[in-house]
Amino acid sequence: MPKGYKMVVASSTHGKREPVGSILGLLTFLGGVALLLLTFRLAYEMFEVPPADALNIGQAKVLNPATVGNSLTVIVVRILLLLIMGIVGSLIANRGITLFTHSRGIHVPKENPANSPPSVD
């Protein structure tokens, strides 16, 4: 064998089903979906509040800029946290799908666009 080359031995478990991996993948996926559902519920509850109540304006004729500014800051932070929760939930669900498919012996190779042949249309 020439120098610089490594011999690659195929795994004996390739294509076999692993029940523990399938269960862990399924539980991870369900955890991600639960986090997404929690995110949507919190967002729904947040947007159910009327704007006057959310900004602590009430029926006042004169607005206090400090109160409105603080309330607006709280709303923006909550929206950003909901965005982060949604992203994390989808990443966890995606990881669960990956764990499940890999434990079932299903491997989808990633395409390399630089080395793929051009499409003929």
C-alpha positions as CSV (number, residue, x, y, z in Angstrom):
1,M,0.0,0.0,0.0
2,P,1.5,3.4,-1.0
3,K,2.4,5.9,1.7
4,G,-0.2,8.4,2.8
5,Y,-3.2,6.1,2.2
6,K,-5.3,4.6,5.0
7,M,-7.2,1.4,4.8
8,V,-10.8,1.9,5.6
9,V,-12.7,-1.1,7.0
10,A,-16.5,-1.1,6.7
11,S,-18.3,-1.2,10.0
12,S,-20.0,-4.6,10.7
13,T,-23.1,-2.7,12.0
14,H,-23.7,-0.7,8.7
15,G,-27.2,-1.2,7.7
16,K,-28.3,-2.9,11.0
17,R,-31.0,-1.4,13.1
18,E,-30.2,-0.2,16.6
19,P,-33.3,0.0,18.8
20,V,-31.7,2.2,21.5
21,G,-30.6,4.7,18.9
22,S,-34.1,4.7,17.4
23,I,-35.7,5.3,20.7
24,L,-33.3,8.1,21.6
25,G,-33.8,9.7,18.2
26,L,-37.5,9.5,18.6
27,L,-37.4,11.0,22.1
28,T,-35.1,13.8,20.9
29,F,-37.4,14.6,18.0
30,L,-40.4,14.7,20.3
31,G,-38.5,16.9,22.8
32,G,-37.8,19.4,19.9
33,V,-41.4,19.3,18.8
34,A,-42.6,19.9,22.4
35,L,-40.3,22.9,22.6
36,L,-41.7,24.3,19.3
37,L,-45.2,23.8,20.6
38,L,-44.3,25.6,23.9
39,T,-42.8,28.5,21.8
40,F,-46.0,28.8,19.7
41,R,-48.2,28.8,22.8
42,L,-46.1,31.5,24.5
43,A,-46.2,33.6,21.3
44,Y,-49.9,33.2,21.0
45,E,-50.4,34.3,24.6
46,M,-48.1,37.2,24.1
47,F,-49.8,38.5,21.0
48,E,-53.3,38.0,22.6
49,V,-52.6,40.9,25.0
50,P,-53.9,44.3,23.6
51,P,-51.1,46.8,22.7
52,A,-52.3,49.3,25.3
53,D,-52.0,46.8,28.1
54,A,-48.7,45.5,26.8
55,L,-47.2,49.0,26.7
56,N,-48.8,49.9,30.1
57,I,-50.5,52.9,28.5
58,G,-54.0,52.2,29.8
59,Q,-56.4,55.1,29.3
60,A,-53.9,57.8,30.2
61,K,-54.0,61.0,28.1
62,V,-50.4,61.8,28.8
63,L,-47.9,59.1,28.0
64,N,-44.8,58.5,30.2
65,P,-41.9,57.8,27.8
66,A,-40.0,55.9,30.4
67,T,-42.8,53.5,31.1
68,V,-43.5,53.0,27.4
69,G,-39.8,52.5,26.7
70,N,-39.4,50.0,29.4
71,S,-42.4,48.0,28.3
72,L,-41.3,48.1,24.6
73,T,-37.9,46.8,25.7
74,V,-39.5,43.9,27.5
75,I,-41.6,43.1,24.5
76,V,-38.6,43.1,22.1
77,V,-36.6,40.9,24.5
78,R,-39.5,38.4,24.7
79,I,-39.8,38.3,20.9
80,L,-36.1,37.6,20.6
81,L,-36.3,34.8,23.2
82,L,-39.2,33.3,21.3
83,L,-37.1,33.4,18.1
84,I,-34.2,31.7,19.9
85,M,-36.6,29.1,21.4
86,G,-38.0,28.3,17.9
87,I,-34.6,27.9,16.4
88,V,-33.3,25.7,19.2
89,G,-36.5,23.6,19.0
90,S,-36.2,23.0,15.3
91,L,-32.5,22.2,15.7
92,I,-33.3,19.6,18.4
93,A,-36.1,18.1,16.3
94,N,-33.7,17.9,13.3
95,R,-31.1,16.2,15.4
96,G,-33.7,13.6,16.6
97,I,-34.5,12.8,13.0
98,T,-30.9,12.4,12.2
99,L,-30.3,10.1,15.2
100,F,-33.4,8.1,14.2
101,T,-32.4,7.6,10.6
102,H,-28.8,6.8,11.3
103,S,-29.8,4.2,13.9
104,R,-32.0,2.5,11.3
105,G,-29.1,2.2,8.9
106,I,-30.4,4.9,6.6
107,H,-27.6,7.2,5.5
108,V,-28.2,10.0,3.0
109,P,-24.9,11.3,1.7
110,K,-24.5,15.0,1.5
111,E,-24.1,16.3,-2.0
112,N,-21.0,18.3,-2.9
113,P,-22.0,20.9,-5.5
114,A,-18.4,21.5,-6.5
115,N,-17.9,17.9,-7.6
116,S,-21.4,17.1,-8.9
117,P,-21.9,17.0,-12.7
118,P,-23.8,19.8,-14.3
119,S,-27.5,19.3,-14.7
120,V,-28.9,19.0,-18.2
121,D,-32.1,20.9,-18.8
